[in-house]
Amino acid sequence: MLTGDILTHDLDVDGILRLTLNDPGRRNALSEAMLAELAGAFARAGADPAVRIIILAAKGPAFCAGHDLKEMTAGRAGADGGRAYFAQVLTQCSGVMQGIVTCPKPVIAEVTGVATAAGCQLVASCDLAIAAQTATFSTPGVHIGLFCSTPMVALSRNVGSKHAMEMLLTGDMIPADRAAEMGLINRTAAVEDLRDAVMELARKIASKSSMTLATGKGAFYAQRDMTLSEAYDYATQVMVDNMLARDAEEGIGAFIAKRPPVWLDA
């Protein structure tokens, strides 16, 4: 295990990388330092062939409380009232969220506690999410005069418009079971069973060809904003290229021969 001040890294023999937000005293806020750690961790994991899947977890009662508002407030001291600083931090945060989506490795959020504002955005940005039954979610910016506009991007791409707008306009806290109904998370688990549930899902996915997973994840996000005909044209070409890959030949051959496939990840 590699341990940093605010983010820990643990890669097991199955290629499952556990990244743990480790700043419970600040409720795992997305400070500048935390954002930098996350950006680097996802970039390195995406390029590391030993990593097959990533779990994003957190230490303490809060999964992530969003931006560090004390740090943000200090940024107002600039001659421009904080404009340049706010732009820098929010751009940095947006880069992390996009880095999760563009990372070729699947990412599962393991949510043990409260996920608010950019913390909720972090959960929504992950490919999959399982939460403890006691976890809660909100985009509470409206309570402090700050609409959660950047969390809105991830939220609106994962839940229906009416559900997203209700969260954004009211700032209400959403319990885990409701978050699952809305599609913000995949499902819930008892607190004591959460890690096992996440690991079971991670191991299942990690057993697949990493080439196939990277191909599918990239294609999924690329086609979402295309027209129907554009999406089918794009997906057809992706599938043609996929069919020509060695792992597709191996997987189909193994299925026909009724034997386990031996992935080359290529």
C-alpha positions in Angstrom: 0.0 0.0 0.0 1.2 3.5 -0.8 0.0 6.1 1.6 -0.1 9.8 1.0 -1.3 12.5 3.4 -4.8 12.7 1.9 -5.2 9.8 -0.6 -4.2 6.2 -0.1 -3.5 3.7 -2.9 -3.8 -0.1 -2.6 -3.4 -2.4 -5.6 -4.2 -6.1 -5.0 -3.2 -9.2 -7.0 -6.4 -9.1 -9.1 -5.6 -5.7 -10.4 -8.1 -3.9 -8.2 -6.9 -0.5 -7.2 -8.5 1.0 -4.1 -8.1 4.8 -3.9 -9.3 6.1 -0.5 -10.0 9.7 0.3 -8.1 10.1 3.5 -8.8 13.6 4.9 -11.7 12.9 7.3 -11.0 15.9 9.4 -12.1 18.1 6.5 -14.8 15.6 5.5 -12.6 14.5 2.5 -13.2 17.9 0.9 -12.0 18.5 -2.7 -9.2 20.9 -1.7 -6.6 21.9 -4.3 -4.3 19.2 -2.9 -7.0 16.5 -3.0 -7.9 17.4 -6.6 -4.2 17.2 -7.6 -3.9 13.8 -5.9 -7.0 12.5 -7.6 -6.0 13.8 -11.0 -2.6 12.2 -10.8 -3.9 8.9 -9.4 -6.5 8.4 -12.2 -4.0 9.4 -14.9 -1.4 6.9 -13.6 -4.0 4.1 -13.1 -5.3 4.6 -16.6 -1.9 4.0 -18.0 -0.9 1.2 -15.7 -1.5 -2.3 -17.3 -1.5 -3.8 -13.8 -4.6 -1.9 -12.9 -7.8 -3.5 -14.2 -10.5 -1.6 -12.2 -10.5 1.2 -9.7 -12.6 1.6 -6.5 -13.0 5.1 -5.1 -13.7 4.9 -1.3 -13.3 7.3 1.7 -12.3 7.2 5.3 -14.5 8.7 7.9 -18.3 9.5 8.2 -18.3 11.6 5.0 -17.5 10.3 1.6 -16.9 13.8 0.3 -18.3 17.2 1.3 -17.4 18.9 -1.9 -15.1 21.9 -2.3 -13.3 23.2 0.7 -15.3 26.4 1.3 -12.7 27.9 3.7 -10.1 27.5 1.0 -12.5 28.9 -1.6 -13.3 31.9 0.7 -9.6 32.7 1.2 -9.4 32.9 -2.6 -11.5 36.1 -2.5 -8.4 38.0 -1.3 -7.1 38.4 -4.8 -7.3 41.8 -6.5 -10.1 40.5 -8.8 -12.2 39.3 -5.8 -11.3 35.7 -6.5 -12.4 35.3 -10.1 -9.1 33.9 -11.4 -8.7 31.6 -8.4 -12.3 30.3 -8.6 -11.8 29.6 -12.3 -8.6 27.7 -11.6 -10.1 25.5 -8.9 -13.3 24.8 -10.7 -11.4 24.0 -13.9 -9.2 21.7 -11.9 -12.2 20.0 -10.4 -13.9 19.6 -13.8 -10.7 18.0 -15.1 -10.8 15.4 -12.4 -14.4 14.5 -13.1 -13.7 14.2 -16.8 -10.5 12.2 -16.0 -12.7 9.6 -14.3 -14.9 9.4 -17.4 -12.0 9.2 -19.8 -10.0 6.8 -17.7 -10.0 3.5 -19.6 -10.4 1.5 -16.4 -13.9 1.2 -14.9 -14.4 3.1 -11.7 -16.7 2.1 -8.8 -17.6 4.5 -6.0 -17.9 2.9 -2.6 -20.0 5.4 -0.7 -20.0 5.0 3.1 -21.4 8.4 4.2 -22.5 11.8 3.1 -21.7 12.9 -0.5 -22.6 16.6 -1.1 -22.1 19.2 -3.8 -18.9 18.3 -5.7 -18.8 15.1 -3.6 -22.1 14.1 -5.1 -20.6 15.1 -8.5 -17.7 12.7 -7.8 -20.1 9.8 -7.2 -22.1 10.7 -10.4 -18.9 10.8 -12.4 -17.9 7.3 -11.5 -19.1 4.5 -13.8 -20.7 2.5 -11.0 -21.6 3.2 -7.4 -22.7 1.2 -4.5 -23.6 3.0 -1.2 -24.2 2.0 2.3 -27.9 2.1 3.3 -27.0 5.0 5.6 -25.3 7.1 2.9 -26.9 10.4 1.8 -26.6 12.7 -1.2 -27.3 16.3 -2.0 -26.4 19.3 -4.1 -27.0 21.9 -1.4 -25.5 25.0 -3.0 -28.9 26.8 -3.1 -28.7 27.0 0.7 -25.7 29.3 0.6 -26.5 31.3 -2.6 -24.4 29.1 -4.9 -26.1 27.0 -7.5 -24.3 23.6 -7.9 -23.7 24.3 -11.6 -20.7 22.0 -12.1 -22.2 19.1 -10.1 -25.3 19.6 -12.3 -23.3 18.4 -15.3 -22.6 14.9 -13.9 -25.9 14.7 -12.1 -28.0 15.5 -15.1 -26.2 12.9 -17.2 -27.0 10.2 -14.6 -30.5 10.8 -13.4 -33.7 12.0 -15.0 -34.2 15.8 -15.6 -37.0 16.1 -13.0 -35.0 14.3 -10.3 -31.9 16.3 -11.1 -33.7 19.6 -10.9 -35.4 18.7 -7.7 -32.0 18.0 -6.1 -30.5 21.2 -7.5 -33.4 23.5 -6.7 -34.2 22.3 -3.2 -30.8 21.2 -1.9 -32.6 18.4 0.0 -30.6 15.4 1.3 -31.5 12.2 -0.6 -31.3 8.9 1.2 -29.4 6.0 -0.4 -32.5 4.0 -1.4 -33.9 7.0 -3.2 -30.6 7.6 -4.9 -30.7 4.0 -6.2 -34.3 4.5 -7.5 -33.2 7.7 -9.3 -30.2 6.0 -10.9 -27.5 8.0 -9.0 -26.1 4.8 -7.6 -26.5 1.2 -8.7 -27.7 -0.2 -5.4 -27.3 -0.1 -1.6 -25.8 -2.5 0.9 -25.7 -2.8 4.6 -22.8 -0.9 6.1 -21.1 -4.1 7.2 -21.5 -5.7 3.8 -20.6 -2.7 1.6 -16.9 -3.5 1.0 -17.7 -7.1 0.2 -20.4 -6.1 -2.2 -18.1 -3.6 -4.0 -15.3 -6.2 -4.1 -17.6 -8.8 -5.6 -18.6 -6.5 -8.4 -15.0 -5.3 -8.9 -13.6 -8.9 -9.2 -16.4 -9.8 -11.7 -15.4 -6.9 -13.9 -11.7 -7.3 -13.4 -11.9 -10.9 -14.8 -12.8 -9.5 -18.2 -10.5 -8.4 -21.0 -9.1 -5.0 -20.1 -9.1 -4.1 -23.8 -12.7 -4.9 -24.1 -13.6 -2.9 -21.0 -11.7 0.1 -22.3 -13.3 -0.2 -25.7 -16.8 -0.4 -24.2 -16.3 2.4 -21.6 -15.0 4.8 -24.2 -17.7 4.0 -26.7 -20.5 4.3 -24.1 -19.6 7.9 -23.2 -18.8 8.9 -26.8 -22.2 7.9 -28.2 -24.4 9.4 -25.6 -24.6 12.8 -27.1 -24.8 11.7 -30.7 -28.0 11.4 -32.8 -29.4 7.9 -33.1 -28.0 7.4 -36.6 -24.6 8.9 -35.6 -24.5 6.6 -32.6 -25.2 3.5 -34.6 -22.6 4.5 -37.3 -20.0 5.1 -34.6 -20.9 1.9 -32.6 -20.7 -0.2 -35.8 -17.2 0.9 -36.5 -16.2 0.4 -32.8 -17.6 -3.2 -33.0 -15.8 -3.9 -36.3 -12.5 -2.9 -34.7 -13.4 -4.8 -31.6 -14.1 -8.0 -33.6 -10.6 -7.8 -35.1 -9.0 -7.6 -31.7 -7.2 -10.7 -30.4 -9.3 -10.9 -27.3 -12.5 -11.0 -29.3 -11.1 -13.9 -31.4 -10.0 -15.7 -28.2 -13.3 -15.0 -26.4 -15.5 -16.2 -29.2 -13.2 -19.2 -29.8 -13.4 -20.1 -26.1 -17.1 -19.8 -26.1 -17.5 -22.1 -29.0 -15.0 -24.6 -27.5 -16.7 -24.4 -24.1 -13.5 -23.4 -22.3 -12.4 -20.4 -20.2 -10.9 -17.6 -22.3 -7.2 -16.6 -21.8 -7.1 -12.9 -22.2 -4.2 -11.1 -23.8 -5.7 -7.7 -23.0 -5.2 -6.8 -26.7 
